[in-house]
């Protein structure tokens, strides 16, 4: 049975080889004239500000976590999917119940706003951040003097 | 397995690789020609007859360009990322049935293998974004990883509904189970969900946010040049070809010739195989055209729309579709 995987192993080796060859050739053939300006990250022609090793939105982590949770639930269904008819009605209703629970989870996340990526953009700014005349004017005066 | 019995497989492997690279290269050419046609331009027509040698010229040009890695980049990962993308794309051809008994490895978990290998593409894209140490690249990589994993769930469920209908994970069995009626007719909603998620998984418009030019320059491959950029480019077009091939296999009868049961049994074996290969590549070519057609027709989604579509609409819809298909399977 495992013999069927031999071509796949070969294919993976060949695929890796092709990829390494393509990457290798580009480094080997092309000219090499580096200079400091060329080696800075591209930021539309401006000098780059800070590094890219910054913190980023926590929502990406949430999506990653949800993916693990829901994908494992999907994977659980594969053995059932292969023999739906053999397993019969009891298992079918069990799977339906399971999927209902999964969907409640998805609905909960939706209500919690996990999939809502423009929530901050829609909210009005808190009053402390709003630019008020009394605060703005003294600043301008100090700049002018 | 003895070497003698492996020889036809080796031949098939070489042929499949050649076909994949040629199709990827000419998808680039046809994308440019068709986009030009849609936009009332001419497109590349200078290199060779009808510009047919354009892909070759592009590859040569890319090879002779300087390969730049930013000084602040993580050298190892920067080099590794495009290799992962290309490897993941190439390795997918292993379980695609090109004709009856013409398949590299007819393993009993074929469709799971496809899902597993195509998921590896996430690593290539995310690593390239992170390793470049550039803000545009990082944002592109992050967006892309979130997008790919979000749509993978709906894709898995759409595949699951096909598995319910064919009662097998083997790609050859899935094709054979469509001898009477194609899955697209038995499972239209599943096909629609799979098509949409396939667009998202290949980063094609309307889901090309990871490389949205107006916002992110080029997204995750901003800091790549020379053939390493070419590798991401080739991997993207290979993924278009492979997605089309998988759509064909899962929903459009794979290598089965339409109305083949009427005349196929009278033909000699070589003609049958030839017709089946033609049928497979013909259907795949049609879906490649659909990919290009949609790209030049539909504008890009916003990121919040993308996320909502994936998790709030497609995921529950895919679950509903799975239950309906399983119910139909139980009743009839």
Contacts between the chains, C-beta under 8 A, distances in Angstrom:
chain1	res1	chain2	res2	distance
A	1	B	108	7.8
A	3	B	1	4.7
A	4	B	105	5.4
A	4	B	106	6.3
A	4	B	107	4.9
A	4	B	108	7.7
A	5	B	105	6.3
A	5	B	107	6.1
A	6	B	1	5.4
A	6	B	6	6.9
A	6	B	9	7.9
A	6	B	105	7.5
A	7	B	6	7.5
A	7	B	9	4.7
A	7	B	13	6.7
A	7	B	94	6.6
A	7	B	104	4.7
A	7	B	105	4.3
A	8	B	91	7.8
A	8	B	94	4.7
A	8	B	95	7.6
A	8	B	104	7.2
A	8	B	105	4.6
A	8	B	107	6.9
A	8	B	113	7.4
A	10	B	9	7.6
A	10	B	10	7.4
A	10	B	13	6.5
A	11	B	13	6.1
A	11	B	90	7.5
A	11	B	91	5.8
A	11	B	93	7.1
A	11	B	94	4.6
A	11	B	104	6.3
A	11	B	105	7.6
A	12	B	87	7.4
A	12	B	91	5.5
A	14	B	13	6.7
A	14	B	17	6.9
A	14	B	90	7.4
A	15	B	86	7.2
A	15	B	87	4.5
A	15	B	90	3.7
A	15	B	91	4.7
A	16	B	83	7.4
A	16	B	87	5.4
A	18	B	17	7.5
A	18	B	86	6.7
A	18	B	87	7.8
A	18	B	90	6.1
A	19	B	82	7.4
A	19	B	83	3.9
A	19	B	84	7.7
A	19	B	86	4.1
A	19	B	87	4.8
A	19	B	90	7.4
A	19	B	231	7.1
A	20	B	83	6.3
A	22	B	82	7.8
A	22	B	83	7.9
A	22	B	86	6.5
A	22	B	227	5.5
A	22	B	230	7.4
A	22	B	231	5.3
A	22	B	234	7.9
A	23	B	79	6.2
A	23	B	82	6.3
A	23	B	83	5.5
A	23	B	227	7.0
A	23	B	228	6.1
A	23	B	231	6.7
A	25	B	63	6.2
A	25	B	227	6.1
A	26	B	62	7.3
A	26	B	63	6.4
A	26	B	65	7.8
A	26	B	67	4.9
A	26	B	226	4.2
A	26	B	227	3.0
A	26	B	228	5.6
A	26	B	230	7.4
A	27	B	67	5.1
A	27	B	226	7.9
A	29	B	63	5.3
A	29	B	64	6.2
A	30	B	63	7.0
A	30	B	64	6.2
A	30	B	65	5.5
A	30	B	66	4.9
A	30	B	67	4.9
A	30	B	226	5.1
A	30	B	227	7.8
A	31	B	64	7.7
A	31	B	66	5.1
A	32	B	66	6.4
A	32	B	67	7.7
A	33	B	66	6.5
A	34	B	68	7.2
A	36	B	71	7.6
A	38	B	68	6.1
A	39	B	68	7.0
A	39	B	69	7.8
A	39	B	70	5.6
A	39	B	71	3.9
A	40	B	70	6.6
A	40	B	71	7.0
A	40	B	72	7.8
A	41	B	70	5.1
A	41	B	72	6.5
A	41	B	132	7.0
A	41	B	133	6.1
A	41	B	134	3.5
A	41	B	135	7.1
A	41	B	137	7.7
A	41	B	223	6.5
A	42	B	134	6.1
A	42	B	136	6.8
A	42	B	217	6.5
A	42	B	222	5.6
A	42	B	223	6.5
A	43	B	134	7.5
A	43	B	135	6.8
A	43	B	136	7.4
A	44	B	217	7.1
A	48	B	134	7.7
A	48	B	135	7.7
A	51	B	72	7.0
A	51	B	133	6.6
A	52	B	132	7.5
A	52	B	133	4.9
A	52	B	134	5.4
A	52	B	135	4.8
A	52	B	137	7.2
A	52	B	138	4.7
A	53	B	133	6.9
A	54	B	135	7.8
A	54	B	138	7.8
A	56	B	138	7.4
A	56	B	142	6.1
A	59	B	146	8.0
A	60	B	142	5.4
A	60	B	145	7.5
A	60	B	146	5.4
A	63	B	146	4.7
A	63	B	149	6.8
A	63	B	150	6.2
A	63	B	307	7.6
A	64	B	145	7.6
A	64	B	146	7.4
A	64	B	149	6.6
A	66	B	311	7.7
A	67	B	149	4.0
A	67	B	150	6.9
A	67	B	152	7.2
A	67	B	153	6.8
A	70	B	153	5.1
A	70	B	315	7.4
A	71	B	149	7.7
A	71	B	152	6.8
A	71	B	153	5.7
A	71	B	156	6.8
A	74	B	153	5.9
A	74	B	156	4.6
A	74	B	157	5.9
A	74	B	160	6.8
A	75	B	156	7.6
A	77	B	160	5.8
A	77	B	322	7.6
A	78	B	112	7.0
A	78	B	160	6.8
A	78	B	163	6.9
A	78	B	169	7.3
A	81	B	160	5.1
A	81	B	163	4.3
A	81	B	164	4.8
A	81	B	326	7.7
A	82	B	163	6.3
A	82	B	167	5.9
A	82	B	168	6.5
A	82	B	169	6.3
A	83	B	167	6.5
A	84	B	164	5.3
A	84	B	167	7.2
A	84	B	326	5.3
A	84	B	329	5.2
A	84	B	330	6.7
A	85	B	167	7.4
A	85	B	329	6.3
A	85	B	330	6.6
A	89	B	330	6.8
A	92	B	326	6.4
A	92	B	327	7.6
A	92	B	330	5.8
A	95	B	323	8.0
A	95	B	326	7.3
A	96	B	323	5.9
A	99	B	319	5.3
A	99	B	322	7.4
A	99	B	323	6.3
A	102	B	319	7.0
A	103	B	316	5.9
A	103	B	319	6.1
A	106	B	311	6.8
A	106	B	312	7.9
A	106	B	315	6.0
A	106	B	316	6.4
A	109	B	311	7.3
A	110	B	311	7.1
A	110	B	312	5.5
A	114	B	311	7.8
A	115	B	307	5.1
A	115	B	308	5.5
A	115	B	310	8.0
A	115	B	311	4.5
A	115	B	312	5.7
A	116	B	304	7.0
A	116	B	308	7.6
A	117	B	303	5.5
A	117	B	304	3.8
A	117	B	307	5.2
A	117	B	308	7.9
A	118	B	302	7.7
A	118	B	304	4.2
